[in-house]
């Protein structure tokens, strides 16, 4: 067992030494996917498509919320002059309308999130293809998409965005 551990350590040391010897040749790049989602034309087009697709439903929800608010304010103003039966009936209507509004808002948000994920998955797949092309063309050995810290000299995001915007 001890000799196995020694062999593993020697192998690891040899690997690290070999990497250090070739460190000059090893090229690393970094891509900021959040920036691609903000700046690439395909991402902007996807966002515009989603806004257009969901604009009507969003407007309906805003109108429904305003109607509900107006009805609630009217009930508060009229409550002192209403009989208890009328007041209870209006409160029940408001609760039903609010429940319907909350359901529609939740459905809207779920549908929007689903479509956003679909659209941005396509953007991400395209970006990954372009990252591979840039990495191969410029002889990068490793390209990272997430890191705690990255030296700006290794950031190839701008090249990727330009390549995405140039291709159709």
N, C-alpha and C positions, 0 to 999 in steps of 0.2 A: 504494500500500500504506500509506504514511504517513497519507494523508487518511482511509483506511478505519479505521485505528487511532484517529485523532482523533475520527471520527464515533462510534465505539463508546464511547470514553471520555466524550464529551459526552452521549451517550444514557444511559450508566450514571450519570453525575453528575445528570442531570435526573431519573432514576428515584429515586435516593437522596434528592434534594432533595424530590421529590414525596412520598416515603414519610415523610420527616421532618415535612413539613407536615401530614400526616394521621395522625401517630403517636398523637395523642390519641384518635383514633377506632378505632385498630387494637387488637383485644382478643385476647390469647393465653391459652390455658389449658393445663394439664398434667394427665395422668391417669397414675397409678401402677398399671400392670397387675398387678404382684406383689401389691400391696395388695388389688386386686379379687379375685385368685385366693385370697387368704387370708380376706377378710372378707365377700364377697358371698354371700348365701344360696344362689344357684345353684352357686357353687363348692364350698360346704360340702356341698350335696346330692350333687354329682358325686363328691366325695371319699368320702362315706359309701357311696354306691352302689358305688364301686370296692372299698372295704374289705369290704363285704358279698359282692361278687361273687368276690373272691379270698381270702377268709378260710379256706375249706376247703382250698384248695391250699396256702396258706401254712402251715396247721397240719400238713398232711401232710409238707411239707418239713422243718418243725421236728422232727416225730416221726422222720422218716427220718434226719436229722442226729444226733439223740440216739441212735438205734439204732446208727448207724455208729460213733459215739464209744464207746458201751458195748462193741461188738464189738471195737474196736481195743484198748481197755483190757483186755478179757478175754484177747485174744491176747498182750498184753505180760505179763500175769500167768502165763498158762499156757505161754508159749514155752519156759521151761527144762525142762518136763516132757514136751513134745511131741517126737515123732520129727521128723526133718527133712522127711519127706514130708508129715506132718500140718501142720507149721508152714508149709511152702510152699503147701499147699492152702488153708489159712485166709488166708494173705497174698493169694493170688490172688483169693479170694472178697471180701476187703476192698477190693482194688483195683477189682474189678468193681462192687461196691456203691458205692464212692466215685465211679467214673466215671458210673454211673447217677444218683447223687445230683447231681453237678455238671451233668449234662445237663438233668435236671428243673428244677434251680434256674435255669439259663440260660433255658430255655423259659418258666418262670414269669416271670422278669424281662422277657423280650421281650414276652410277652403283656400283662403289667401296663403296660409303657411304651406299647405300642400303644393299649390301652384308655384310658390316662390322656391321651394325646395326643388321642384322639377326643373324650373328654368335655370336656377343657379347650378344645378348638377350638370346641365349641358355646358354652361359657361366654364365650370371647373374641368370637365373632361377636355374641352377645347384648349384651355390653358395648360393642362398637363401635356397634351400633345405638343404644344408650342414649346413648353419647357424642355421636353425631350429633344426637340429639333435644335433649340439653342444650345443645349448641353452637348449634343453630338457635334454640332458645327464648330463650337468653340473649345471642344475637348475637355469638358468638365468631367471629373471622376465622380462627383457627388453633388447633388442639388437638394437642399433642405427646404421644406415649406414652413416649418415651425421651429423656433429657437427662442431661448430666453434672451440671449444677446447675440448679435451678429455685427461684425465689423462692416461698415458701409462699403468697403472696397469689394466685398464678396456679394453684394446685393445686385442681382441681375434682373430685378423686377421691371425696371424701365425698359430693358431690351425685350423682355417678354411682352409687355404691354404694347410696345411699338410693333412687334411681330404679329400679335393678335389683331391689332388695328389695321395692319397692312394686308393681312389675309382675309378672305371672305369665305 
